């Protein structure tokens, strides 16, 4: 039920009700929709699972992470959307302090170069 989903999002992240709704929040809703081609149910799922994502900066935070997954992992649009919808907190992790070092580790472990991940 939509009311229960909204309530769960607000309880998980009360900042949704207090943050810059007209600015960053709505800009990120539009950007997520366009960039990942999210449906309404997928967008609601992101809001429920990781509502704070919608207050992160796009240019220096979310955008670079999405490009990282595309360029370094070779994810196409559908794969990227699927990964973010299944596990939205991945976009809250530090790119330099978490995601990139782990990718380097797994590349070394499997003896892969960047091109072989695509």
C-alpha positions as CSV (number, residue, x, y, z in Angstrom):
1,X,0.0,0.0,0.0
2,X,1.4,3.4,-0.9
3,X,0.6,4.9,2.5
4,X,2.6,2.2,4.3
5,X,5.5,2.7,1.9
6,X,5.5,6.4,2.5
7,X,5.3,6.0,6.2
8,X,8.2,3.4,6.2
9,X,10.4,5.9,4.2
10,X,9.6,8.7,6.6
11,X,10.4,6.6,9.6
12,X,13.6,5.3,8.1
13,X,14.8,8.8,7.2
14,X,12.9,11.7,8.9
15,X,15.2,14.1,7.0
16,X,13.0,13.4,4.0
17,X,10.4,15.7,5.7
18,X,12.9,18.4,6.7
19,X,15.5,18.6,3.8
20,X,15.6,20.7,0.7
21,X,12.6,19.1,-0.9
22,X,12.1,21.5,-3.8
23,X,15.8,21.6,-4.6
24,X,18.2,18.7,-4.2
25,X,15.6,16.0,-3.4
26,X,13.3,16.7,-6.4
27,X,16.4,17.2,-8.7
28,X,17.7,13.8,-7.7
29,X,14.2,12.2,-8.2
30,X,14.3,13.5,-11.8
31,X,17.9,12.5,-12.3
32,X,17.4,9.0,-11.0
33,X,14.3,8.6,-13.2
34,X,16.0,9.8,-16.3
35,X,19.5,8.3,-15.8
36,X,18.3,4.9,-14.7
37,X,14.9,4.9,-16.5
38,X,13.1,4.1,-13.2
39,X,9.5,3.2,-13.1
40,X,7.3,4.5,-10.2
41,X,7.6,1.2,-8.3
42,X,11.4,1.2,-8.7
43,X,11.6,4.8,-7.5
44,X,9.4,4.0,-4.5
45,X,11.7,1.0,-3.7
46,X,14.7,3.3,-3.7
47,X,12.9,5.7,-1.5
48,X,12.0,3.0,0.9
49,X,15.3,1.2,1.0
50,X,17.7,4.1,1.0
51,X,15.9,7.5,1.2
52,X,19.0,9.5,2.1
53,X,20.3,8.9,-1.4
54,X,18.0,11.6,-2.6
55,X,19.9,14.3,-0.6
56,X,23.4,13.4,-1.8
57,X,25.0,15.6,-4.3
58,X,24.8,14.5,-7.9
59,X,27.8,16.1,-9.6
60,X,30.4,15.0,-7.1
61,X,28.8,11.9,-5.6
62,X,26.1,10.0,-7.3
63,X,27.0,10.8,-10.9
64,X,30.6,9.7,-10.6
65,X,29.5,6.4,-8.9
66,X,27.1,5.6,-11.7
67,X,29.8,6.3,-14.3
68,X,32.3,4.1,-12.3
69,X,29.9,1.2,-12.5
70,X,29.4,1.7,-16.2
71,X,33.0,2.3,-17.1
72,X,34.9,0.0,-14.7
73,X,32.4,-2.8,-14.5
74,X,31.0,-2.4,-18.0
75,X,27.4,-2.3,-16.8
76,X,24.8,-1.4,-19.4
77,X,21.7,0.6,-18.6
78,X,19.5,-2.3,-17.6
79,X,22.3,-3.9,-15.5
80,X,23.0,-0.6,-13.7
81,X,19.3,0.0,-13.0
82,X,19.0,-3.6,-11.7
83,X,22.0,-3.3,-9.4
84,X,20.8,0.1,-7.9
85,X,17.2,-1.1,-7.5
86,X,18.4,-4.4,-5.8
87,X,21.0,-2.7,-3.5
88,X,20.6,1.1,-3.4
89,X,23.0,1.6,-0.5
90,X,25.9,0.8,-2.8
91,X,25.5,4.5,-4.0
92,X,26.1,5.7,-0.4
93,X,29.5,4.0,-0.2
94,X,32.7,6.0,-0.7
95,X,34.0,5.7,-4.3
96,X,37.6,6.3,-3.3
97,X,37.6,4.7,0.1
98,X,35.4,1.6,-0.6
99,X,34.2,0.8,-4.1
100,X,37.4,1.4,-6.1
101,X,39.7,-0.4,-3.7
102,X,37.4,-3.4,-3.6
103,X,37.3,-3.5,-7.4
104,X,41.1,-3.4,-7.5
105,X,41.2,-6.3,-5.0
106,X,38.9,-8.5,-7.0
107,X,40.7,-7.7,-10.2
108,X,43.9,-8.8,-8.6
109,X,42.3,-11.9,-7.1
110,X,41.0,-13.0,-10.4
111,X,43.9,-11.7,-12.5
112,X,41.7,-9.5,-14.6
113,X,42.4,-6.2,-16.2
114,X,39.8,-3.4,-16.6
115,X,38.9,-4.5,-20.2
116,X,38.2,-8.1,-19.2
117,X,35.4,-7.0,-16.8
118,X,33.3,-5.7,-19.7
